[in-house]
Amino acid sequence: MFTGRRGEEGTIGTWSRKIGITLCAVAWLFLLQTEGEKTVMAEGEEDLSLYSGAAVLMDAETGQILYEKAGSQKMYPASITKIATGIAAIEYGDLNDEVLISEEAANVTGTSVYLLENETIPLEQLIQGMLINSGNDASYAIAEHIAGSEYDFSRGMTDYLTKKTGIENTSFTNPHGLHHDDHYTTAEDMAEITRYAMQNETFRDIVATKELDWQGEGWETTLRNHHQLLWDYEGTNGVKNGYVEEAGFTLVTSAKRDGRELIAVVLKAGSSQQAYQDTITLLNLGFHDFEEQYLAAGQQVKAQNGSVYTIPDRRSFSVPKGAAFEIKGMDNGQVVVESQDSEQIFTTYVPIETGTKENKSYADTTSKKGGNNRREDNNDSDMENFLEGASTTHWMREMITYQLKYATNFSKVHVDDSSS
């Protein structure tokens, strides 16, 4: 059970006595953190003439960024916020819970599934209504049910996803994406969150749903997914669009062809048509102009200091079709794939077979932002501490504990004036 359910603060006095140790630990973690399995492959190399203010194209399997435009610039997300709300609710909540709809939830502005006060609806249905029809009322009800308030839920969600994905420039203040000056993200962070969410089969099934029969006390209809590319672009399997005036049009898309899955994020487009056009441009770039290469299981790479690295399992990466590349072993357990111009295409950590003793502590396979975001790391402790993240002091303590434990282990539809 979440002990911080209503957002109680931790004991400040006790925490203050530990501040010195904490700052040392944080500094140590920053020094430890190094590059991993995410490298920008194309940034400004090709003029795609995108309309959107920011964009990222990511390989969903590896997290490798194939293209970016202002990928780390903070922007308002609008309703793509619901990707984060959806995965957080699925991973923490009981999908069979009956959720009592409050007056506040029923009266949230913007896109709606027309919930009524005192109506009860299963949590899973609310998540479907939120992700398929972009119901702001459903988003509010989910947050209220799980955390007691949308503020506490949003703080906990931000902290939880920070730990799980390594996002660095995101702050959620609500679960639906209606504008708030302190509610922001980046194209890169949204790609990371989406990559994480799409590993969950329940989430994948919901965002890929084109139509869904909806039965509620206030509305009976067939919901039609707001993401038009589910019909218009081959291989699209989700995920979410958004709009508020301050954010412009935002769109996150996942598509899979011939075994390769890509994630495209566009922010601050001038219209829904521009957002879709930019997304198609990005996906075409990834599917048509890049090809998959891999480090083979058992392949050995020698570093300059004599250490030999053995690739323990097949590790894929993408390069422009026909491009030459070189595989290099570094002196810290890192294998780097470089272009002919010495640009890093892909990096990964692997076990050191021979070499100096001190290098052995760097052997592993995690991504550059720290923390292992593989699905098996969703343990009971993470779930229990999701909401306690609403308390800044508790979150810092939990984050440091988590990192100390794992880091060294290295192991398209528009509704005016609403978040659509």
SVG drawing of the C-alpha trace seen along z (x, -y; Angstrom):
<svg xmlns="http://www.w3.org/2000/svg" viewBox="-27 -29 74 46">
<polyline fill="none" stroke="black" stroke-width="0.4" points="0.0,0.0 1.2,-3.5 1.9,-5.1 2.0,-8.6 -1.5,-8.3 -2.6,-11.8 0.8,-13.4 2.1,-13.6 5.6,-15.0 8.5,-13.1 10.2,-14.0 12.3,-17.0 14.5,-17.1 15.6,-13.5 16.2,-14.1 18.2,-17.3 20.6,-15.3 21.3,-13.1 21.7,-15.8 25.5,-15.5 25.4,-11.9 22.7,-12.4 24.6,-15.1 27.7,-12.9 25.7,-10.0 24.1,-12.2 27.4,-13.5 28.8,-10.0 26.0,-8.9 26.4,-11.7 30.1,-10.9 29.3,-7.2 26.7,-7.7 28.1,-7.2 26.9,-6.7 24.9,-3.6 22.5,-2.1 21.1,-5.4 23.0,-7.5 21.7,-10.3 22.2,-8.9 20.9,-11.8 20.6,-15.4 20.3,-17.9 22.1,-15.6 19.1,-15.6 16.7,-18.5 13.3,-16.9 11.5,-20.3 9.4,-19.4 6.6,-21.7 6.7,-20.7 8.8,-22.6 10.4,-19.4 10.6,-15.8 12.3,-12.5 12.4,-9.2 13.5,-6.3 14.1,-2.6 11.7,-1.0 13.8,2.1 17.1,0.4 16.1,-3.2 18.5,-4.4 17.6,-7.9 17.6,-7.9 16.6,-11.5 15.9,-14.5 14.9,-18.1 15.1,-20.1 14.6,-16.7 15.6,-18.0 13.7,-21.3 11.0,-21.6 7.5,-21.9 3.9,-21.4 2.6,-18.0 -1.2,-18.4 -3.0,-15.0 0.0,-12.8 0.3,-13.2 -2.2,-10.4 0.4,-7.9 2.1,-8.4 -1.1,-8.3 -2.1,-5.1 1.0,-3.1 1.2,-4.4 -2.5,-3.4 -2.0,0.0 1.1,0.9 -0.2,-0.3 -4.0,0.0 -6.2,3.0 -7.9,3.0 -11.0,4.6 -11.5,1.9 -14.8,0.1 -14.1,-3.6 -16.6,-6.0 -16.8,-9.2 -16.6,-12.4 -18.2,-15.7 -14.8,-17.2 -14.1,-14.4 -17.4,-14.6 -16.9,-18.4 -13.4,-18.4 -13.3,-20.6 -12.3,-19.4 -12.7,-16.1 -15.0,-13.7 -16.5,-10.3 -19.4,-12.0 -19.0,-10.5 -21.7,-11.3 -21.2,-12.1 -21.6,-9.0 -21.4,-6.6 -19.1,-3.6 -16.9,-2.4 -14.1,0.2 -10.7,-1.2 -9.8,0.6 -12.7,-1.0 -11.6,-4.4 -8.2,-3.8 -9.7,-2.8 -11.9,-5.9 -8.8,-8.0 -6.5,-6.5 -9.0,-5.9 -11.3,-8.8 -9.0,-11.1 -11.4,-11.6 -10.2,-14.2 -12.9,-13.2 -11.6,-9.7 -8.0,-10.9 -9.1,-12.8 -11.1,-9.9 -8.1,-7.6 -5.8,-9.9 -8.3,-10.6 -8.9,-6.8 -5.3,-5.9 -3.8,-8.8 -6.6,-10.7 -6.0,-13.9 -4.8,-14.6 -1.8,-16.6 -0.5,-13.7 -1.0,-11.3 0.8,-13.5 3.8,-14.1 4.0,-10.4 3.7,-9.5 6.5,-11.9 8.9,-10.5 7.9,-6.9 8.6,-7.3 11.8,-9.2 13.1,-6.2 11.8,-3.7 12.9,-5.4 15.6,-7.9 13.7,-10.9 15.3,-14.2 13.2,-17.2 9.6,-16.2 7.2,-17.6 3.5,-16.5 1.1,-18.5 -2.1,-16.8 -3.1,-13.5 -4.8,-14.8 -2.5,-17.5 -4.7,-20.6 -2.3,-23.5 -0.3,-24.4 3.0,-26.4 4.8,-23.7 3.4,-20.8 6.0,-20.1 8.1,-17.4 10.5,-17.0 10.2,-14.9 13.0,-12.7 11.4,-12.1 8.0,-11.3 9.7,-8.8 11.3,-7.2 8.0,-7.0 6.3,-5.6 9.0,-3.0 8.5,-1.9 4.7,-1.9 4.6,0.1 6.4,3.0 3.2,3.6 0.7,5.8 -2.4,4.2 -1.3,0.8 -0.4,1.9 -3.8,3.6 -5.6,0.4 -3.7,-2.1 -4.0,0.2 -7.8,0.4 -9.6,-1.4 -13.1,-1.2 -14.7,-0.2 -18.2,0.1 -18.7,-2.2 -21.5,-1.9 -21.9,-4.3 -24.7,-5.9 -24.2,-9.2 -23.2,-7.9 -23.6,-4.8 -21.7,-4.9 -18.9,-3.4 -15.6,-5.1 -13.3,-5.8 -9.6,-6.1 -8.4,-9.7 -5.2,-8.5 -5.9,-8.6 -2.7,-6.8 -4.2,-3.6 -6.2,-3.7 -3.8,-5.6 -0.3,-4.3 0.6,-0.6 2.0,0.9 0.7,-1.8 -0.1,-0.3 -0.8,-3.4 -0.4,-5.7 -1.9,-9.2 -2.5,-12.7 -3.1,-16.0 -3.9,-19.6 -4.2,-22.7 -3.6,-26.2 -0.3,-26.6 1.1,-23.3 -0.1,-23.3 -0.7,-19.9 1.2,-17.0 1.4,-13.4 3.1,-10.2 3.1,-7.2 4.3,-3.7 4.6,-1.6 6.0,1.8 7.1,3.2 9.1,6.3 9.9,6.9 11.2,3.3 9.2,1.0 9.7,-2.8 8.4,-5.5 7.9,-9.0 7.1,-12.1 6.2,-15.5 5.5,-18.5 4.1,-22.0 2.8,-21.4 0.6,-24.1 -2.3,-21.8 -3.2,-18.1 -2.5,-17.6 1.0,-19.0 1.6,-16.7 0.5,-13.6 2.6,-14.7 5.7,-15.1 5.1,-11.7 4.8,-10.0 8.0,-11.7 9.8,-10.5 8.5,-6.9 9.3,-6.7 12.9,-7.8 13.3,-5.1 11.7,-2.3 13.1,-3.2 16.5,-4.8 17.8,-2.8 18.6,0.9 19.2,3.1 22.6,4.4 23.7,6.2 26.5,7.3 26.3,11.1 26.2,13.2 29.6,14.5 31.3,11.8 34.5,10.6 35.8,7.1 39.3,6.1 40.0,2.8 43.1,0.7 44.2,1.8 44.0,5.5 40.7,6.2 38.4,8.6 34.7,8.0 32.3,10.8 28.9,9.9 26.6,12.1 23.5,11.8 22.5,10.3 22.3,6.5 20.6,4.7 21.3,1.2 20.3,-0.9 22.5,-2.5 21.7,-4.4 21.4,-1.8 24.7,-1.0 26.7,-3.0 30.1,-1.6 30.7,-1.4 33.4,-0.3 33.1,1.5 35.5,0.4 36.1,1.6 36.7,-1.1 38.6,-0.8 35.6,-0.8 33.5,2.1 31.9,0.2 31.5,1.2 31.0,-1.6 29.7,-1.5 31.1,-4.4 30.5,-5.8 33.4,-6.5 33.4,-10.0 33.9,-8.8 30.4,-9.7 29.0,-7.4 26.1,-5.4 25.4,-3.1 27.0,-2.2 26.5,0.7 28.2,2.2 29.3,5.8 31.1,8.2 34.9,8.0 36.5,11.4 40.1,10.3 41.5,7.0 42.2,5.0 40.3,5.7 38.9,2.2 37.3,2.4 35.1,5.3 32.7,3.1 31.6,1.4 30.5,4.6 26.8,4.7 24.1,3.7 22.1,0.8 21.1,-2.4 22.8,-5.8 20.3,-7.5 20.9,-5.0 18.7,-2.5 17.6,0.7 14.2,0.1 13.6,3.7 10.2,5.1 11.4,7.5 12.5,4.7 8.8,3.8 9.0,5.1 6.7,4.7 8.8,2.0 8.5,-0.2 4.7,0.2 4.5,-0.5 6.6,-3.7 4.9,-5.2 2.8,-7.6 5.2,-8.4 7.2,-10.1 4.8,-13.1 6.9,-13.9 10.1,-15.5 12.2,-14.3 11.0,-10.7 11.4,-10.7 15.0,-11.8 15.7,-9.1 14.1,-6.4 15.8,-7.5 19.2,-7.4 18.6,-4.0 17.4,-2.7 20.3,-4.0 22.9,-2.8 21.4,0.6 21.2,0.8 23.5,-1.8 26.7,0.1 25.1,3.3 24.7,1.9 22.8,5.2 -4.7,-12.9 -9.0,-14.2 -9.2,-17.7 -11.5,-19.3 -11.1,-23.1 -9.8,-24.5 -9.3,-21.1 -6.7,-18.5 -7.6,-16.1"/>
</svg>
